[in-house]
Amino acid sequence: MDWPSLRWLNPRQPVRVLGSDGLSSVRLGVSGTRVDYTGKVVRSAVELPEELVLRRSLSLPQLPDADLAAAVSLDARTSSPFPESDLLWGFERRGPVAGGLLGVDVALSSKAQVSRYLLSLGLAGDTAHEVWAGGSHPVVLLGGAARGGSGQWLRWIIGGLLSLGFCLLTLIAATPLLQTHLRLKDALLQHEKLVKAATPQTNLRIDLLKANEELEQVANFLRAYPRPLLTLDELSRVLPDDAMLNTFEVKGDGVRISGIAVNAARLLELLASQPGYFEVKAPSATSRVSGTNKEIFTIEFKVRRGGAAQ
């Protein structure tokens, strides 16, 4: 019930507490923390001074509520310095401790001493007030059992109604979900049959796509490959009349030419300006023919057909 998701099932009622210091404050449930609360407060409690309280800390197994109360009662009676008829005790769960045990805070007091203290406050015989052993984690000694029992029954009723509602919602939702599951299972079986029946056609389609891709690759290669005769015809139209080729070599997409011309640098500019010719360069320096104005050149370039050079 301390989990945030379930805390709303166990709302903490506001309690107006008269502290051992004589100051009145409002607490939410059995708590040592004072809060600002402006609503109506029905529950009230009186906090005992520490000199009227004996405290014990126990480590007990995880027991049901009734067995836990019986174990604490036995320990309180055996360890109390007060007669059993004068004994007033209470306990609060502290939480898990080492070894998987449950920590329990126990508070003991004397009924006679508590009565005298209430009499000094003018509250003798007033059964509307609970009696707390104060501190950061107060323990209810008197007056809290009836409220706790009613609250516990209320929690059981709310929890039972929620469980019943959850079961009804589950049953309501189960039928369409089951039908949907059966339809989905049937659809999966039909899909498997359809896939098996269409497997040959699917394989043929895959083979056709692969063949088309291969043909496209071949076509792209042929478009990019420098066709020698076409390139040679282009060179015969591009090169000036004073240029003469001695060699014409084609290797892949690369072309290499060499020869004699009046202005070899001009040839580089002409070839670089042609569409589809790129990386035009002279791999070696030009040299002049002795006794003439002619230059010996060697030029290399690459050819791309069907688009701009890559």
C-alpha positions as CSV (number, residue, x, y, z in Angstrom):
1,M,0.0,0.0,0.0
2,D,3.0,2.3,0.2
3,W,3.6,2.0,-3.6
4,P,2.7,5.2,-5.4
5,S,0.4,3.3,-7.8
6,L,-1.6,1.8,-4.8
7,R,-1.4,4.6,-2.3
8,W,-4.8,6.0,-3.3
9,L,-6.4,2.8,-2.0
10,N,-5.1,3.7,1.5
11,P,-5.5,7.5,1.9
12,R,-3.9,8.9,5.0
13,Q,-6.5,10.7,7.1
14,P,-5.5,14.0,8.7
15,V,-4.9,13.9,12.4
16,R,-4.7,16.8,14.8
17,V,-1.9,16.0,17.2
18,L,-1.2,17.6,20.5
19,G,2.5,17.2,20.8
20,S,4.5,16.5,23.9
21,D,5.8,20.1,23.6
22,G,2.3,21.4,24.0
23,L,2.0,22.5,20.4
24,S,-0.9,21.4,18.1
25,S,-0.2,20.3,14.5
26,V,-1.8,18.3,11.7
27,R,-0.2,15.1,10.5
28,L,-1.2,12.9,7.6
29,G,-1.8,9.5,9.1
30,V,0.5,8.2,11.9
31,S,3.4,10.4,11.0
32,G,6.0,12.6,12.7
33,T,5.9,15.2,9.9
34,R,3.8,18.3,10.4
35,V,1.8,19.6,7.4
36,D,-0.3,22.6,6.5
37,Y,-3.8,21.4,6.2
38,T,-6.9,23.6,5.9
39,G,-9.6,21.0,5.6
40,K,-11.8,19.4,8.2
41,V,-9.9,17.2,10.7
42,V,-11.9,14.6,12.6
43,R,-9.2,12.4,14.0
44,S,-7.2,13.6,17.0
45,A,-4.2,12.3,19.0
46,V,-2.1,13.1,22.0
47,E,1.7,12.6,21.9
48,L,3.3,11.2,25.1
49,P,6.6,12.6,26.4
50,E,9.5,10.3,25.9
51,E,9.9,9.8,29.7
52,L,6.6,7.9,29.7
53,V,7.6,5.5,26.8
54,L,9.8,2.5,26.6
55,R,10.9,1.4,23.1
56,R,12.1,-1.9,21.6
57,S,13.2,-2.8,18.1
58,L,12.5,-6.4,17.0
59,S,13.4,-8.4,13.9
60,L,10.7,-10.9,13.1
61,P,9.9,-13.3,10.2
62,Q,7.4,-12.1,7.6
63,L,4.2,-13.2,9.3
64,P,0.5,-12.6,8.7
65,D,-1.0,-9.6,10.5
66,A,-2.6,-11.7,13.2
67,D,0.5,-13.8,13.9
68,L,2.7,-10.7,13.9
69,A,0.5,-9.0,16.5
70,A,0.5,-12.1,18.6
71,A,4.3,-12.3,18.5
72,V,4.7,-8.7,19.5
73,S,2.1,-9.1,22.2
74,L,4.1,-12.0,23.7
75,D,7.3,-10.0,23.6
76,A,5.7,-6.9,25.2
77,R,4.2,-8.9,28.1
78,T,7.5,-10.7,28.8
79,S,9.8,-7.7,28.5
80,S,7.5,-5.1,30.2
81,P,8.4,-3.8,33.7
82,F,4.7,-3.0,34.2
83,P,2.1,-5.4,35.4
84,E,0.1,-7.0,32.6
85,S,-3.1,-5.2,33.7
86,D,-1.3,-1.9,33.6
87,L,0.5,-2.5,30.3
88,L,-0.2,-0.3,27.2
89,W,1.7,-1.2,24.0
90,G,1.7,-0.8,20.3
91,F,3.9,-1.4,17.3
92,E,4.7,-0.3,13.8
93,R,6.4,-2.1,10.9
94,R,9.7,-0.5,10.1
95,G,10.4,-2.4,6.9
96,P,12.7,-5.2,5.7
97,V,16.0,-5.7,7.5
98,A,19.0,-8.0,6.9
99,G,18.2,-11.7,6.4
100,G,14.8,-11.1,4.9
101,L,13.3,-10.3,8.3
102,L,10.8,-7.6,9.2
103,G,11.8,-4.7,11.4
104,V,9.2,-3.8,14.0
105,D,9.3,-0.8,16.4
106,V,7.5,-1.5,19.7
107,A,6.5,1.1,22.3
108,L,5.4,0.3,25.9
109,S,3.9,2.5,28.6
110,S,1.8,2.4,31.8
111,K,-1.9,2.9,31.7
112,A,-1.8,4.6,35.0
113,Q,0.9,7.0,33.9
114,V,-0.9,7.7,30.7
115,S,-4.1,8.4,32.6
116,R,-2.4,10.9,34.9
117,Y,-0.8,12.6,31.8
118,L,-4.2,13.0,30.1
119,L,-5.6,14.3,33.3
120,S,-3.0,17.0,33.5
121,L,-4.1,18.0,30.0
122,G,-7.7,18.0,31.0
123,L,-8.4,15.1,28.7
124,A,-9.2,12.4,31.3
125,G,-12.0,10.1,30.1
126,D,-11.9,11.6,26.6
127,T,-11.8,8.4,24.4
128,A,-11.9,10.4,21.2
129,H,-8.2,11.0,21.4
130,E,-5.6,8.5,20.3
131,V,-2.4,8.1,22.4
132,W,0.8,8.1,20.4
133,A,4.4,7.4,21.4
134,G,5.9,10.3,19.4
135,G,9.1,10.7,17.4
136,S,9.9,10.6,13.7
137,H,7.9,7.3,13.4
138,P,5.1,7.4,16.0
139,V,3.5,4.3,17.4
140,V,-0.2,4.2,18.3
141,L,-0.7,3.0,21.9
142,L,-4.4,3.6,22.4
143,G,-7.4,4.3,20.3
144,G,-6.1,3.4,16.8
145,A,-7.2,-0.3,16.6
146,A,-10.8,0.3,15.7
147,R,-9.9,2.9,13.0
148,G,-7.2,0.6,11.6
149,G,-9.6,-2.3,11.5
150,S,-12.2,-0.4,9.6
151,G,-9.6,1.0,7.2
152,Q,-8.3,-2.5,6.6
153,W,-11.8,-3.8,5.8
154,L,-12.4,-0.8,3.5
155,R,-9.1,-1.6,1.7
156,W,-10.2,-5.3,1.3
157,I,-13.6,-4.2,-0.1
158,I,-12.0,-1.8,-2.5
159,G,-9.4,-4.3,-3.5
160,G,-12.0,-7.0,-4.0
161,L,-14.2,-4.7,-6.2
162,L,-11.2,-3.8,-8.3
163,S,-10.2,-7.4,-8.7
164,L,-13.8,-8.3,-9.7
165,G,-13.9,-5.4,-12.2
166,F,-10.5,-6.5,-13.6
167,C,-11.8,-10.1,-14.1
168,L,-15.0,-8.9,-15.8
169,L,-13.0,-6.6,-18.1
170,T,-10.7,-9.5,-18.9
171,L,-13.6,-11.8,-19.8
172,I,-15.2,-9.1,-21.9
173,A,-11.9,-8.5,-23.8
174,A,-11.1,-12.2,-24.1
175,T,-13.8,-13.1,-26.7
176,P,-12.9,-10.6,-29.4
177,L,-9.2,-11.1,-28.8
178,L,-9.6,-14.9,-29.2
179,Q,-11.5,-14.4,-32.4
180,T,-8.9,-12.0,-33.7
181,H,-6.2,-14.5,-32.8
182,L,-8.0,-17.3,-34.7
183,R,-8.5,-15.1,-37.7
184,L,-4.8,-14.1,-37.6
185,K,-3.7,-17.7,-37.4
186,D,-5.9,-18.7,-40.4
187,A,-4.6,-15.7,-42.4
188,L,-1.0,-16.8,-41.7
189,L,-1.7,-20.3,-42.9
190,Q,-3.3,-19.0,-46.1
191,H,-0.3,-16.7,-46.6
192,E,2.1,-19.6,-46.3
193,K,0.1,-21.6,-48.9
194,L,0.1,-18.6,-51.2
195,V,3.9,-18.1,-50.8
196,K,4.5,-21.7,-51.6
197,A,2.3,-21.6,-54.7
198,A,4.0,-18.4,-55.9
199,T,7.5,-19.5,-55.3
200,P,8.3,-20.5,-58.9
201,Q,7.0,-17.2,-60.3
202,T,8.8,-15.3,-57.7
203,N,12.1,-17.0,-58.6
204,L,11.5,-16.3,-62.3
205,R,10.9,-12.6,-61.5
206,I,14.1,-12.5,-59.5
207,D,16.1,-14.0,-62.3
208,L,14.6,-11.6,-64.8
209,L,15.5,-8.6,-62.6
210,K,19.1,-9.9,-62.3
211,A,19.3,-10.3,-66.1
212,N,18.0,-6.8,-66.6
213,E,20.6,-5.4,-64.2
214,E,23.4,-7.3,-66.0
215,L,22.2,-6.0,-69.4
216,E,22.1,-2.4,-68.0
217,Q,25.6,-2.8,-66.7
218,V,26.8,-4.0,-70.1
219,A,25.0,-1.1,-71.9
220,N,26.6,1.4,-69.5
221,F,30.0,-0.1,-70.2
222,L,29.5,0.0,-73.9
223,R,28.3,3.6,-73.7
224,A,31.3,4.6,-71.7
225,Y,33.9,2.6,-73.7
226,P,35.8,4.8,-76.3
227,R,34.9,3.3,-79.7
228,P,38.2,3.6,-81.6
229,L,36.8,4.4,-85.0
230,L,34.5,7.1,-83.7
231,T,37.3,8.6,-81.6
232,L,39.7,8.5,-84.6
233,D,37.1,10.3,-86.7
234,E,36.7,12.9,-84.0
235,L,40.4,13.5,-83.8
236,S,40.7,14.0,-87.6
237,R,38.1,16.8,-87.3
238,V,39.4,18.4,-84.2
239,L,43.2,18.4,-84.8
240,P,44.5,21.2,-87.1
241,D,46.0,20.5,-90.5
242,D,49.5,21.1,-89.2
243,A,49.3,18.2,-86.8
244,M,50.1,14.6,-87.8
245,L,49.6,11.5,-85.6
246,N,52.2,8.7,-85.6
247,T,50.5,6.5,-83.0
248,F,46.9,6.0,-81.8
249,E,46.4,3.6,-78.8
250,V,43.1,2.7,-77.0
251,K,43.2,0.8,-73.7
252,G,40.0,0.6,-71.7
253,D,38.6,4.1,-71.6
254,G,42.0,5.7,-72.1
255,V,43.4,7.0,-75.4
256,R,47.1,7.8,-76.1
257,I,48.2,9.7,-79.2
258,S,51.6,10.9,-80.3
259,G,52.8,12.8,-83.4
260,I,54.1,16.2,-84.7
261,A,52.5,19.6,-84.6
262,V,53.4,23.2,-84.8
263,N,51.8,24.0,-81.4
264,A,51.5,21.0,-79.0
265,A,50.0,23.1,-76.2
266,R,47.2,24.2,-78.5
267,L,46.4,20.5,-79.0
268,L,45.9,20.0,-75.3
269,E,43.4,22.9,-75.2
270,L,41.5,21.6,-78.2
271,L,41.1,18.1,-76.8
272,A,40.2,19.3,-73.3
273,S,37.3,21.4,-74.8
274,Q,35.7,18.4,-76.4
275,P,32.6,16.9,-74.8
276,G,33.4,13.4,-73.3
277,Y,37.1,14.0,-73.2
278,F,38.6,14.5,-69.7
279,E,41.9,14.1,-67.9
280,V,43.7,15.5,-70.9
281,K,47.4,15.6,-70.1
282,A,50.9,15.3,-71.6
283,P,52.8,12.5,-69.9
284,S,56.1,13.9,-71.2
285,A,57.6,17.2,-72.3
286,T,57.4,18.2,-75.9
287,S,60.6,18.4,-78.0
288,R,61.3,20.4,-81.1
289,V,62.3,18.8,-84.4
290,S,65.7,20.0,-85.4
291,G,65.7,22.5,-88.2
292,T,61.9,22.9,-88.3
293,N,59.2,24.7,-86.3
294,K,57.5,21.4,-85.5
295,E,57.1,19.8,-82.0
296,I,57.0,16.2,-81.0
297,F,54.1,15.5,-78.6
298,T,52.5,12.7,-76.6
299,I,49.0,13.3,-75.2
300,E,46.8,11.0,-73.0
301,F,43.1,11.5,-72.2
302,K,40.0,9.5,-71.3
303,V,36.7,9.2,-73.0
304,R,33.1,9.0,-71.6
305,R,30.2,8.5,-74.0
306,G,26.5,9.2,-73.3
307,G,27.0,11.9,-70.7
308,A,29.5,14.1,-68.8
309,A,32.8,12.7,-67.6
310,Q,32.8,11.2,-64.2
